């Protein structure tokens, strides 16, 4: 019963990972969903059990390893055919539980990491938009200052133009830094996506291998 629940949770993790990785919703939309009052309230109650469940997966993984060693030790002994078949069946179950608990624990971490990256990317996008608005406002101020330069003294005009240009340069640097941070965040998301795809591929290969061992 426990392993059925773990396997179900493992399939649920795969579905959530695929949902997060596919461009169905933008990072900003995911940020609004994850930061909504309902999700925040639920997470405040579930956070403790989330960590407990992660520790439970690690404990199940260790138990599966011990069971594999135990069945391997029994397999090395001389036994009757019926006993050998029973040991092989138990060994297959232990191997299956080993891979299920391993991938479930890894995907739990991957899910947490992807969620953090999505929220960080949404924050960077908002900051990038803010910098662009500030840059437009600064450019507008420079244009307005240029129009009014005939009514001002040359020294005052040069000073205001210099300050405006410095402000534009500063805002451009901030915008460039925000773009670099966004590119780094997108690279992390791509790495997480490749890791999930690799885990799914390895899981399929291990299932096929275990099925062949059972036959």
C-alpha positions as CSV (number, residue, x, y, z in Angstrom):
1,X,0.0,0.0,0.0
2,X,2.9,2.4,0.9
3,X,4.7,1.7,-2.4
4,X,1.5,2.2,-4.4
5,X,1.2,5.6,-2.8
6,X,4.9,6.4,-3.5
7,X,4.5,5.3,-7.2
8,X,1.3,7.4,-7.5
9,X,3.2,10.4,-6.1
10,X,6.1,9.8,-8.5
11,X,3.7,9.9,-11.5
12,X,2.2,13.0,-10.0
13,X,5.6,14.6,-9.8
14,X,6.3,13.8,-13.5
15,X,3.0,15.4,-14.5
16,X,3.8,18.6,-12.5
17,X,7.3,18.8,-13.9
18,X,6.1,18.5,-17.5
19,X,3.4,21.1,-16.8
20,X,6.0,23.5,-15.4
21,X,8.5,22.9,-18.2
22,X,6.1,23.2,-21.2
23,X,5.4,26.8,-22.2
24,X,1.7,26.5,-21.4
25,X,1.8,29.4,-18.9
26,X,4.3,32.2,-18.7
27,X,6.6,32.6,-15.7
28,X,4.6,35.7,-14.6
29,X,1.4,33.7,-14.6
30,X,2.9,30.9,-12.6
31,X,4.2,33.5,-10.2
32,X,0.7,34.9,-9.7
33,X,-0.7,31.4,-9.1
34,X,2.1,30.3,-6.7
35,X,1.9,33.6,-4.8
36,X,-1.9,33.7,-4.6
37,X,-3.4,33.8,-1.1
38,X,-4.9,30.3,-1.5
39,X,-1.6,28.6,-2.5
40,X,0.3,30.6,0.2
41,X,-2.2,29.6,2.9
42,X,-2.0,25.9,1.8
43,X,1.8,26.0,1.6
44,X,2.0,27.4,5.2
45,X,0.2,24.3,6.5
46,X,1.8,21.8,4.1
47,X,5.4,22.9,4.3
48,X,6.2,20.8,7.4
49,X,4.6,17.7,5.9
50,X,6.5,18.4,2.6
51,X,9.8,18.1,4.4
52,X,8.6,15.1,6.4
53,X,7.6,13.3,3.2
54,X,11.0,14.0,1.7
55,X,12.6,12.4,4.7
56,X,10.2,9.5,4.3
57,X,11.2,9.0,0.7
58,X,14.9,8.9,1.8
59,X,14.0,6.3,4.5
60,X,12.1,4.2,2.0
61,X,15.1,4.4,-0.4
62,X,17.5,3.2,2.3
63,X,15.0,0.4,3.2
64,X,14.8,-0.7,-0.4
65,X,18.7,-0.8,-0.6
66,X,18.8,-3.0,2.5
67,X,16.1,-5.3,1.1
68,X,18.1,-5.6,-2.2
69,X,21.2,-6.7,-0.3
70,X,19.2,-9.1,1.7
71,X,17.6,-10.8,-1.3
72,X,21.0,-10.8,-3.1
73,X,22.5,-12.7,-0.2
74,X,19.7,-15.2,-0.2
75,X,20.1,-15.6,-4.0
76,X,23.7,-16.6,-3.6
77,X,22.7,-19.6,-1.5
78,X,21.7,-23.1,-2.8
79,X,17.9,-23.3,-2.8
80,X,15.1,-25.3,-4.2
81,X,13.5,-24.0,-7.5
82,X,10.4,-22.8,-5.7
83,X,12.4,-20.9,-3.1
84,X,14.6,-19.5,-5.8
85,X,11.6,-18.1,-7.7
86,X,10.3,-16.6,-4.5
87,X,13.6,-14.9,-3.8
88,X,13.8,-13.6,-7.4
89,X,10.3,-12.1,-7.1
90,X,11.2,-10.4,-3.8
91,X,14.4,-9.1,-5.4
92,X,12.5,-7.7,-8.3
93,X,10.1,-5.9,-5.9
94,X,13.1,-4.5,-4.0
95,X,14.7,-3.2,-7.1
96,X,11.5,-1.7,-8.3
97,X,11.0,0.0,-4.9
98,X,14.6,1.2,-5.1
99,X,14.2,3.0,-8.4
100,X,10.7,4.4,-7.5
101,X,11.9,5.9,-4.2
102,X,15.1,7.2,-5.8
103,X,13.4,9.0,-8.7
104,X,10.6,10.3,-6.5
105,X,13.1,11.9,-4.1
106,X,15.1,13.4,-7.0
107,X,12.0,14.8,-8.7
108,X,10.8,16.3,-5.4
109,X,14.0,18.3,-5.3
110,X,13.7,19.2,-9.0
111,X,10.2,20.4,-8.5
112,X,11.3,22.6,-5.6
113,X,14.2,24.0,-7.8
114,X,12.0,24.6,-10.8
115,X,9.4,26.5,-8.7
116,X,12.1,28.7,-7.3
117,X,13.5,29.4,-10.8
118,X,10.1,30.3,-12.2
119,X,9.5,32.7,-9.3
120,X,12.9,34.3,-9.8
121,X,12.4,34.6,-13.5
122,X,9.1,36.3,-13.0
123,X,10.7,38.8,-10.5
124,X,13.4,39.5,-13.1
125,X,10.9,40.2,-15.8
126,X,9.1,42.7,-13.5
127,X,12.3,44.4,-12.7
128,X,13.2,44.5,-16.4
129,X,9.9,46.2,-17.2
130,X,10.5,48.7,-14.4
131,X,13.9,49.6,-15.7
132,X,12.5,50.0,-19.2
133,X,9.8,52.4,-17.9
134,X,12.5,54.4,-16.1
135,X,14.6,54.5,-19.2
136,X,11.6,55.8,-21.3
137,X,10.9,58.4,-18.6
138,X,14.5,59.5,-18.6
139,X,14.5,59.8,-22.4
140,X,11.4,61.9,-22.2
141,X,13.0,64.2,-19.6
142,X,16.0,64.6,-21.9
143,X,13.7,65.6,-24.8
144,X,11.9,68.0,-22.6
145,X,15.1,69.5,-21.4
146,X,16.4,69.9,-25.0
147,X,13.2,71.8,-25.9
148,X,13.6,74.2,-23.0
149,X,17.3,74.8,-23.5
150,X,16.7,78.1,-25.3
151,X,15.1,79.5,-22.3
152,X,17.9,78.5,-19.9
153,X,21.5,79.6,-19.5
154,X,24.1,77.5,-21.3
155,X,25.7,76.3,-18.1
156,X,22.4,75.2,-16.6
157,X,21.5,73.4,-19.9
158,X,24.8,71.5,-20.0
159,X,24.5,70.5,-16.4
160,X,21.0,69.2,-16.7
161,X,21.9,67.4,-20.0
162,X,24.9,65.8,-18.3
163,X,22.8,64.7,-15.3
164,X,20.1,63.3,-17.7
165,X,22.7,61.5,-19.8
166,X,24.3,60.0,-16.6
167,X,20.8,58.8,-15.5
168,X,20.2,57.2,-18.9
169,X,23.6,55.4,-18.8
170,X,22.9,54.2,-15.3
171,X,19.5,52.9,-16.3
172,X,21.0,51.2,-19.3
173,X,23.5,49.4,-17.1
174,X,20.8,48.3,-14.8
175,X,18.7,47.0,-17.7
176,X,21.7,45.1,-19.1
177,X,22.4,43.5,-15.7
178,X,18.7,42.5,-15.5
179,X,18.9,41.0,-19.0
180,X,22.1,39.0,-18.0
181,X,20.4,37.7,-14.8
182,X,17.3,36.7,-16.9
183,X,19.5,34.8,-19.3
184,X,21.3,33.0,-16.5
185,X,17.9,32.1,-15.0
186,X,16.7,30.8,-18.3
187,X,19.8,28.7,-18.6
188,X,19.1,27.2,-15.2
189,X,15.6,26.4,-16.3
190,X,16.9,24.7,-19.4
191,X,19.4,22.7,-17.3
192,X,16.5,21.6,-15.0
193,X,14.4,20.7,-18.0
194,X,17.3,18.5,-19.4
195,X,17.7,16.9,-15.9
196,X,14.0,16.0,-15.8
197,X,14.1,14.6,-19.3
198,X,17.2,12.6,-18.4
199,X,15.6,11.3,-15.3
200,X,12.4,10.3,-17.2
201,X,14.6,8.5,-19.8
202,X,16.6,6.7,-17.1
203,X,13.4,5.7,-15.4
204,X,12.0,4.2,-18.6
205,X,15.2,2.3,-19.2
206,X,15.3,1.0,-15.6
207,X,11.6,-0.1,-15.9
208,X,12.4,-1.9,-19.1
209,X,15.5,-3.5,-17.5
210,X,13.5,-4.6,-14.5
211,X,10.8,-6.0,-16.7
212,X,13.4,-8.0,-18.6
213,X,14.9,-9.3,-15.3
214,X,11.5,-10.4,-14.1
215,X,10.9,-12.4,-17.4
